[in-house]
Amino acid sequence: MSLYTALRHFADSYALAMILVLYLVLCLWHFRPGARAYRTDAKLSIFRDDSHD
């Protein structure tokens, strides 16, 4: 088996599964209960530098 074939097999199976798991973890990390303050801060950050002269 050549190196290319071995790397191709790894990328087609295990690497794809690891990338999918990492994507799901990062998406769910955003919606954890402890992140509510960060989400609120990010939501209101566009209004932070408004000046009403």
Buried (B, 14 or more C-beta within 10 A) or exposed (E): EEEEEEEEEEEEEEEEEEEEEEEEEEEEEEEEEEEEEEEEEEEEEEEEEEEEE
